[in-house]
């Protein structure tokens, strides 16, 4: 298949954002473990449910099965998180875009691991974004350019992965950059702001997270 996949995991989810995204349409709706609860409470059934189901009520699991949801169950003792298995599944289906909800929560180890899945998607040729309660996170790679539209109470940050990024240019931002180098471990890319026009961000070498933070509650 080709197209857009939405994955819902068990972390923090802004329900209104997720509902709007689902209503915009998708080609595949997938839940990782307790992400199935989130979708069910919004009135949706996932097309596919993946996980060890240690966080999912067995009665709800039985309901999903009775409704024809495709269920893939794994043992708790496994080498991958439920979300990574979900990402691998949609990548193998040759989707073009993945939007991930519920990947940011109160477990820092899980959050960092989930963010790293953006790299797995990128090297597979798939566009991916992680949506949190107040932020969207993308991964920008070598010779790529990203355009961000201004919005009220919104700012953005660029965080390089190891060993850093080179040739960073940020145009139309409050704090512009022109062919800059930012090493891993530097906070130079933290908190930039929009003025009035769309901002373009590009890098020549390396990889960096771009985090767009909004002021909504």
N, C-alpha and C positions, 0 to 999 in steps of 0.2 A: 504494500500500500504506500501511498504518498500523501502528504498533507500535514495536518496539525494534530498533535496529541496533547491532552491535558493529563497530568499526573497529580494525584492528591495523596499526600503522605499525612502522618499523624502529628505534625508540629502545628505551630500557630497559623491560623488561617483567618483572613478577613473575609467573612462569609459573603458580604455584599460584592466584593471584588470578584470572588470565585463565581458567584451566581451570574454576574454580568459576562464573565469570560465564557462560561458554559453556554449562555444564551446567545452569544455571538456565533457559536457553532464550532464543531470539532469533527475530526475523522475518527478519533479513538479517545475514549475516556477510561482512564485506568486508575485504580486505587491501590495504594500500598498499605496493607494491613488496616490500621484504624482510620486511614483515610476513607475507607468505606463508610464509616460512621458519619463523617462530615458530609459526604455526598447524600447519604440516605436522609439526613436531617434537612437537607436542602430540597429533597423530593426527587433525587436522581439515583439511578442505579448505574454502577460502573459497567463498561463493556467487559473489562477484565479486572480481576482481583488477585493480587499477588502478595505472598508473605508467609510467615510462620504462624500468624494469627494469635500471637500471645497477647495482643491488645484488642482483640475483636471478640465480642460476645458470640458464642457458638449458635445461639438462636438466630442472630442476625446473619451469620454465615449460612445457616440452613435456609433462611429466607432468600438470600442472594442465589443460592444454588437452585432453589425451586423456581426462581424467576428467570433462570437461564443465563445467569452471569457466568462467564468463563472463569474458573477458579484454578489457580496454580498454587499448591501448598508446598512449603519447604519445612524441613526440620529446624528447630531453634538453633541447633549446633551447625552453623553454616559459615562459609567464608565471606559472605557479602551481606550488607544490610538489605532490608526489604526495598528501600528506595533504589539502591543500585541495581537490584534485580529488575525493578520496574523500568529504569532507564535503559538497561541492556535490552529488555524486551522490545521497547518501542524503537530503539536504534536498529535492531535486527529486522524490524518491519519496514525499514527504509522511509521513515517519516522525514519531513523537511523541517519541522519545528516542534519543540517541546516546551510547554509552559508548566512549571512545577510549583505547586502550592504545598504548604505544610512542611517545608524542608528546613525552616528556621525555628528553633525552640529554645528550651531551657537547658538542653544538653549541648555544651560547647563542642564536645568531640563529634557528636552527630552533625551539628551545624557545619563545622569545618569540613568534615567528610562529605557532606552533601554538596557544599560549594565546589569541592574538587570534581564533582561529577560533571560540572560544566565543561571541564577540560576533556573528559571522556567523550562528551557529545561533540565538541568542536573538532577533535581529531578524527571523528567519524563523519564529519561533513554535515552535522546537524546543528541548526540554530537552536539555542536553548536559553531560557531565562528562569530564574527563581524569584518567586513573588512572596514577600513576607507581609507583615502587618503594615509596615510603613516604608518598605523599600522594595526595589527591584534590582536584582543582581545579574549582570551579564559578564561574560569573559571576552576580552578584546585580544586578538592575536596579531601576529606579524603582518604588516602591510594592510591592516584593516582600518576602516573609518566608520565611526558611529555618529549619528546625528540625534541630538536630544532636543525636544521641543520644550520651551519654557512653560512653567506652570507656577501658580501661586504657592508660596511656602515650600518650595522645592529646591534642593541643592544636590550636588553630586560629588563623588570622590573617586579617585583612581588609585588602586592598591596593587603594586607590582608583585608578581610571583618571583621566586628565585630564578636567576640571580639578579633580576631587575629588568627594566625596559629602557630602550633607547629610541631617540627620534620621536619623542612625545610632543604632539602639537594640540593645543586646545584653543580654538578660535571662537570669538564672540562671547567669551566667558569673562566674568569680573576679574579673574586672575589668569590671564592668558599664558600659554606656554608655546615656545617655538623651538622645535627640534631639541627638546630637553632630554636629559638622562636622569632616571630615578632608580636608585639601587634598591634591592630588596632590603627591607628593614627601615626604609625612610618613610616619614609621614608627609612628605612634600605634597603629595597628591590629595591629601585629606581636605574636604570641604571647599568646593568651588561653587560659584553662584551664577545664575543667569542674569542677564541685563534685560534685553527685550527680544533679541533675535535667537533662533535656534543655535545651539552650540555644536560644533563638530570636534570630535576627538579622534586622533589617529596615532598609531605607533608604528615604528619601522621594524623593531626587533623586540622579542620577548612577549610575555603574556601579562595581562593585568585585569583584575576585577574592576568593573565600573559599577558603582552602587548609586542608584538614584533614590534619594530619601525624600519622602513627602511628609507634610505636617498633619495629615489626617489622623483622627483617633480611631 
